[in-house]
């Protein structure tokens, strides 16, 4: 789906969080501070890759946390029509070949049509985990999405 930077960064972030949690459980202030410093270094390394990388990484991280197969553009990452060409170039630059679009704004169909006009191919519909968790089950709620490929 992507180059390995996203998976490497996601794994590194998880390692840092686990190291902090373990240090916190042991009430080890020194290891907690080491984890904080590692996290700051990690964030600086990400920032050095640029704003486009940071945006796509957040989408990748959300995908992993929600258990989806593709990054998803939903209501939290609402796409303005004029942003679509730059967005597609960014996805191509990071070798992202497939994504889902599940935003339910009133012009969602128009945006899907523009994606298609700009070279994306609609593969069909799928069900994904939305960004919302059920209060009682604590599981992600299901949501419909359009699958696109570049």
N, C-alpha and C positions, 0 to 999 in steps of 0.2 A: 504494500500500500504506500509506504513512504520510505524516504531514506532513514537510516538508523538513528539519526540525531534525536528524533522525537522519542523513540523507545528507550534509547540510552538515557536521555534526560529524565524521562518518566521513572525509570528504574532507579536512577540516582536520587531523585527526589523522595521516592519511597524509602530508600535505604536511610537517608538522612532523618526522615520522620520516624522510622522505626528506632534508630539510634537514640533520638531524643526521647521517645516514649520509654525506652528501656532505661535510660539514664534517669528520667523523671521518676519511674517506678522505684528505682534504687536510691532515689534522693541524692544522686551524684551530681552536684553542681558543676564540677569540672567537665564531665562528659556532656552535660547539657549545654554548657558554653561552647564546647567544641562543635556540637551539632549546630548550634546557632551560627557559628562562624562558617561552618561548611555550607550552610544554607545561604548565607550572604554571598559567599564565593560563587555558589551555584547560580544565584540570581544575576550576578554581574556577568558571568559567562554567557548566560542566556541573553542579556541585554546587548552584549557585544555582537550578537547575531542579527540584531535589528528588530524593529517594530513588527515587521511582517512575520518573522519567525515567532515572536512572542504571541501574536494573535493565533497563529496556527497551532502553536504548542498548547495554548489554553483549550482550543477545540479538541486536540488530540487527548489531552488529559481528561476532559469531560467525557469523551468517547470511552476511554478506558474505565473510568469510574462508573459509568452507566452500563458498561458491558455491551456496548454496541460494536458493530464491525466497521463502521465508517464514521468519519467526523460528520457532525450534523449541524446545519444552520437552522436553529429554532428561534423562538421569540426572544431569547436572551441575546442572540447574535443576529438580530434583525438586519437584513441587507437592504440598503437603499439602492434603488434602481441604478443610480449613477456609479455605485461602487462595484457593480457586477464585473465589468471588464478587468479591473485591477485585481479583484478577488480571484478570478480565474487564472490570471497570470501568476499570482502568488501560489496557488495550488499547483500549477504546472511546475513552477520553479522548485517546489519541494517534492516533486514527483508523486503527488497525490492524484491517483487515477479515478477514484470513486468517492462520492460523498452523498449525504442525504440532505434533503431540504424539507423541513417540517413546520416552518413558520406558518401560522394560521391567520396572518394579517389579511385584510380585505383584498389586497392586490397580489396575493400569493400566486395566483394563476398567471397573471401578467409577468411576474418575475420568473416563473418557471418557463414561460414562453421565451423570455429574453435569454435565459440560460441556454435554451435549445438553439436559438438563433445565433448565439455566439459559439456554437460548436459542441456544446454538451449534448450527450445522447441520453434521453430518458430510458432507463432500463425497466421501469415499472414501479410498483408500489411495494412497500415493506412495512413491517411493524418494528418499531424501535422502543427502547426505554427512553421516556421523556426526561426532562430535567427535574421533574417533580416526584417526590416520594409520597406514598400513601401514609398518612399519619399513623394509622394503626398497624399496618403490616410492615412499614418501613422499607417497602420494595418500591422500585421505580414504577411509575404508572406507564402503561403502554400507550403508544401514539402512532398514527399513520405517518408515513414519509414517502417522498418521491426519491428514488435512487437515480443518480446521474453518474455518467462516466465522462471523462475528458478525452 
